Amino acid sequence: MHPPFRLDRPHEILTPVVVASPHSGRHYPAAFLKATVLDERAIRSSEDAYMDVLVGAAPALGAPVIAAEYPRAWLDLNRSPEEMDPGVVEGVGRVVQTPRISSGLGVIPRVVANGRAIYRGKLARSEAEARIAEVWRPYHAALDGLMSDAQAAFGEAVLLDFHSMPHEALDSVARPGHRRPEVVLGDRFGASTAAEVLDALEDGFLSEGLCVIRNAPFAGAYVTQHYGRPARGRHAVQVEIDRSLYMNERLVRPNANFEAVKRLVTSVIDRVIVSRPGRVPLAAE
């Protein structure tokens, strides 16, 4: 079986910061491509394409990077395994309807961008549970381990969960006469991280000339809710970047600005690393 995730560790971990890219996986199983009604380009429309590459310099700064290998359309790592959609998985009983399940974006998605259905019918419950067991649980076990290791070494853990968003995703918050936002920082309205972590991220993107907003329309989903426990020394922020800054969304290919955006993202990650106490491991103090 293809590995569930990729983990890039630095030669020496120098920071409590952990970087994740849960929606950039691009290993599409042949059976999945055969089962979907979508073509190869449409099925990638919900993928945070190349985000793992944009954050790929973090290990050189002393921070580990964990990135999905399987795509979001196949399994969503930013959902609870309990968010099973009866509209796409057979044998699911009554569930608490969340907005994500209702819109077809449970742990096994029913749709991709613009509400396009992925399958003709439903998946067997056993297939859905196998995806969770073989990919979801190993990914989160590894991520939880990285957070625990960071907290043990530095007294805290800071998760930067990187995503990308379609350019039109911000149509609802764009205001006439104001610059269109390019980055959304989600901390569940202050519940998932200390204010200074969010401030460092925002200052980093602002210093690079980007327009930043907070928590609208993305405040963070399962990952920030589950891992963000600032009172316990665990912080988590969902970082959404406009895809059109670095890629051709229609062709799902990097554009001419890709390397510049990668340098920008690297600079922002470094700014957060520098802002956190504990750059020197506790064992060395």
C-alpha positions as CSV (number, residue, x, y, z in Angstrom):
1,M,0.0,0.0,0.0
2,H,1.1,3.5,-0.7
3,P,2.3,5.3,2.5
4,P,-0.4,7.4,4.2
5,F,1.7,10.5,4.6
6,R,5.2,11.9,4.2
7,L,7.2,13.2,7.2
8,D,10.2,15.4,6.6
9,R,12.2,15.9,9.8
10,P,15.0,18.5,10.2
11,H,18.5,17.3,11.1
12,E,17.9,18.8,14.5
13,I,14.5,20.1,15.7
14,L,15.0,23.7,16.9
15,T,11.5,24.9,17.5
16,P,8.1,23.9,18.9
17,V,6.6,24.7,15.5
18,V,5.1,21.8,13.5
19,V,4.0,22.3,9.9
20,A,1.3,20.3,8.3
21,S,-0.3,20.1,4.8
22,P,-3.3,17.7,5.1
23,H,-5.0,18.4,1.8
24,S,-2.1,18.4,-0.7
25,G,-2.0,14.7,-1.3
26,R,-1.9,13.7,-4.9
27,H,-1.8,9.9,-4.8
28,Y,-5.0,8.9,-6.5
29,P,-5.6,5.2,-6.3
30,A,-6.5,3.6,-9.6
31,A,-9.7,2.1,-8.2
32,F,-10.8,5.5,-7.0
33,L,-10.3,7.1,-10.4
34,K,-12.2,4.3,-11.9
35,A,-15.1,4.7,-9.5
36,T,-15.5,8.5,-9.8
37,V,-17.7,10.2,-12.3
38,L,-15.3,13.1,-12.5
39,D,-12.4,13.5,-14.9
40,E,-8.8,13.8,-13.7
41,R,-8.8,17.6,-13.6
42,A,-12.2,17.9,-11.9
43,I,-11.3,15.4,-9.2
44,R,-8.3,17.6,-8.2
45,S,-10.4,20.7,-7.7
46,S,-10.6,20.2,-3.9
47,E,-6.9,19.4,-3.6
48,D,-4.6,22.0,-2.0
49,A,-2.2,21.4,-4.9
50,Y,1.5,22.0,-4.2
51,M,1.0,23.3,-0.7
52,D,3.4,20.6,0.6
53,V,6.0,22.1,-1.8
54,L,5.4,25.7,-0.7
55,V,6.1,24.7,3.0
56,G,8.9,22.3,2.1
57,A,11.7,24.5,3.3
58,A,10.5,24.3,7.0
59,P,12.9,21.5,7.9
60,A,15.8,23.7,7.0
61,L,14.5,26.1,9.6
62,G,14.4,23.4,12.2
63,A,10.7,22.4,12.0
64,P,9.2,19.1,10.8
65,V,6.7,18.9,8.0
66,I,3.9,16.3,7.8
67,A,2.0,16.1,4.5
68,A,-0.8,13.9,3.2
69,E,-0.2,11.5,0.4
70,Y,-3.8,10.7,-0.4
71,P,-6.1,13.4,-1.7
72,R,-8.8,15.2,0.1
73,A,-11.4,13.9,-2.4
74,W,-10.6,10.3,-1.2
75,L,-10.4,11.0,2.5
76,D,-10.4,14.3,4.4
77,L,-7.8,14.5,7.2
78,N,-9.4,17.7,8.5
79,R,-12.5,15.9,9.6
80,S,-13.4,13.8,12.6
81,P,-13.7,10.1,11.7
82,E,-17.2,10.4,13.2
83,E,-18.2,12.8,10.4
84,M,-19.5,10.0,8.2
85,D,-22.0,11.1,5.6
86,P,-24.9,8.7,5.1
87,G,-25.3,10.3,1.7
88,V,-22.1,8.6,0.4
89,V,-21.5,5.7,2.8
90,E,-23.8,2.7,3.1
91,G,-25.0,1.5,6.4
92,V,-24.4,4.8,8.3
93,G,-27.2,5.3,10.8
94,R,-28.5,8.5,12.2
95,V,-25.8,11.0,12.6
96,V,-25.6,14.5,14.1
97,Q,-25.9,16.6,10.9
98,T,-23.1,19.2,10.8
99,P,-22.8,21.8,8.1
100,R,-19.8,19.9,6.7
101,I,-21.8,16.6,6.4
102,S,-24.8,18.4,5.0
103,S,-22.7,20.0,2.3
104,G,-21.1,16.7,1.4
105,L,-17.8,17.4,3.0
106,G,-17.5,14.7,5.7
107,V,-14.5,12.5,6.4
108,I,-15.3,10.6,3.1
109,P,-16.4,13.5,0.8
110,R,-19.4,13.2,-1.4
111,V,-18.5,16.2,-3.5
112,V,-15.6,18.3,-4.7
113,A,-15.6,22.0,-5.4
114,N,-18.8,23.6,-6.6
115,G,-20.8,20.7,-5.3
116,R,-19.9,18.2,-8.0
117,A,-20.6,14.6,-7.0
118,I,-17.7,12.3,-6.8
119,Y,-19.5,8.9,-7.1
120,R,-22.5,7.5,-8.9
121,G,-23.7,5.7,-5.8
122,K,-22.5,4.9,-2.3
123,L,-19.4,3.3,-0.9
124,A,-19.5,0.2,1.3
125,R,-19.1,1.0,5.0
126,S,-16.1,-1.4,5.1
127,E,-14.4,0.7,2.4
128,A,-14.9,3.9,4.3
129,E,-13.6,2.3,7.5
130,A,-10.6,0.9,5.8
131,R,-9.6,4.3,4.5
132,I,-9.9,5.7,8.0
133,A,-7.9,2.8,9.5
134,E,-5.2,2.8,6.9
135,V,-4.7,6.5,6.3
136,W,-6.6,8.8,8.7
137,R,-5.4,7.1,12.0
138,P,-1.7,6.8,11.0
139,Y,-1.6,10.4,9.9
140,H,-3.1,11.7,13.1
141,A,-1.0,9.4,15.3
142,A,2.1,10.8,13.7
143,L,0.8,14.4,14.0
144,D,-0.1,13.9,17.6
145,G,3.4,12.4,18.2
146,L,5.0,15.5,16.7
147,M,3.0,17.8,18.9
148,S,3.8,15.7,22.0
149,D,7.5,15.6,21.2
150,A,7.5,19.4,20.6
151,Q,5.8,20.0,23.9
152,A,8.1,17.7,25.8
153,A,11.2,19.4,24.4
154,F,10.1,23.0,24.4
155,G,7.2,23.3,26.8
156,E,4.7,24.0,24.0
157,A,3.7,22.9,20.5
158,V,2.6,25.2,17.7
159,L,0.8,23.7,14.7
160,L,0.7,25.6,11.5
161,D,-1.9,23.8,9.3
162,F,-1.4,25.0,5.8
163,H,-4.2,25.0,3.2
164,S,-5.1,26.7,-0.1
165,M,-8.4,28.1,-1.2
166,P,-10.0,28.8,-4.6
167,H,-9.8,32.5,-5.5
168,E,-13.6,32.7,-5.6
169,A,-13.8,31.4,-2.0
170,L,-13.4,35.0,-0.8
171,D,-16.2,36.5,-2.9
172,S,-18.4,36.5,0.1
173,V,-16.0,38.6,2.2
174,A,-14.6,40.9,-0.5
175,R,-15.9,44.4,-0.1
176,P,-16.2,47.0,-2.8
177,G,-13.5,49.7,-2.5
178,H,-11.3,47.4,-0.3
179,R,-8.4,45.2,-1.3
180,R,-9.4,41.5,-1.7
181,P,-8.1,39.3,1.0
182,E,-5.4,36.8,0.0
183,V,-4.8,34.9,3.3
184,V,-7.3,33.7,6.0
185,L,-6.0,32.8,9.4
186,G,-8.4,30.6,11.4
187,D,-8.0,30.1,15.2
188,R,-11.7,29.3,15.9
189,F,-12.1,32.9,17.1
190,G,-9.3,32.7,19.6
191,A,-10.1,29.2,21.0
192,S,-7.2,27.3,19.3
193,T,-4.1,29.4,19.9
194,A,-2.6,32.2,21.9
195,A,-3.1,35.6,20.4
196,E,0.7,36.2,19.9
197,V,1.0,33.1,17.6
198,L,-1.8,34.5,15.4
199,D,-0.2,37.9,15.5
200,A,3.1,36.6,14.4
201,L,1.6,34.9,11.5
202,E,-0.5,37.9,10.5
203,D,2.5,40.2,10.8
204,G,4.5,37.9,8.6
205,F,2.1,37.9,5.8
206,L,1.4,41.6,6.1
207,S,5.2,42.3,5.9
208,E,5.2,40.3,2.7
209,G,2.6,42.6,1.2
210,L,-0.4,40.3,1.4
211,C,-3.9,41.2,2.7
212,V,-4.9,39.1,5.7
213,I,-8.3,38.5,7.4
214,R,-9.2,36.3,10.4
215,N,-11.7,33.5,10.7
216,A,-13.9,34.4,7.8
217,P,-14.9,32.4,5.9
218,F,-12.6,29.7,7.4
219,A,-12.2,29.6,11.2
220,G,-10.6,26.1,11.3
221,A,-12.1,22.6,11.3
222,Y,-11.2,19.4,13.0
223,V,-7.4,19.9,13.2
224,T,-7.5,23.3,14.9
225,Q,-10.4,22.2,17.2
226,H,-8.7,18.9,18.2
227,Y,-5.1,20.1,18.5
228,G,-5.5,23.6,19.6
229,R,-5.5,23.7,23.4
230,P,-3.7,26.9,24.3
231,A,-4.3,26.5,28.0
232,R,-2.4,23.2,27.8
233,G,0.4,24.7,25.8
234,R,-0.8,23.4,22.4
235,H,-1.6,26.0,19.7
236,A,-3.1,25.4,16.2
237,V,-3.8,27.8,13.4
238,Q,-5.4,27.0,10.0
239,V,-3.6,29.0,7.3
240,E,-5.5,29.5,4.0
241,I,-3.7,31.0,1.0
242,D,-5.4,32.1,-2.3
243,R,-4.4,29.5,-4.9
244,S,-4.3,32.0,-7.7
245,L,-1.2,33.6,-6.1
246,Y,0.9,30.6,-7.0
247,M,-0.9,28.4,-9.5
248,N,-3.1,28.2,-12.5
249,E,-6.3,26.9,-10.9
250,R,-7.9,25.6,-14.1
251,L,-4.8,23.6,-15.1
252,V,-3.7,22.8,-11.6
253,R,-0.1,23.9,-12.4
254,P,2.3,26.2,-10.7
255,N,2.4,29.7,-12.2
256,A,5.3,32.1,-12.7
257,N,4.9,33.4,-9.1
258,F,5.4,29.9,-7.5
259,E,9.0,30.3,-6.3
260,A,8.3,33.8,-5.0
261,V,5.3,32.5,-3.0
262,K,7.4,29.7,-1.7
263,R,10.0,32.1,-0.4
264,L,7.3,34.2,1.1
265,V,5.8,31.2,3.0
266,T,9.2,30.2,4.2
267,S,9.8,33.7,5.5
268,V,6.4,33.6,7.4
269,I,7.2,30.3,9.0
270,D,10.6,31.5,10.1
271,R,9.0,34.6,11.6
272,V,6.7,32.4,13.8
273,I,9.7,30.2,14.8
274,V,11.7,33.2,15.8
275,S,8.7,34.7,17.8
276,R,8.3,31.6,20.0
277,P,10.3,31.2,23.2
278,G,12.1,27.9,23.4
279,R,14.1,28.1,20.2
280,V,16.8,26.5,22.3
281,P,15.5,23.1,23.5
282,L,14.7,22.9,27.2
283,A,17.3,20.2,27.6
284,A,20.0,22.7,26.6
285,E,19.0,25.4,29.0
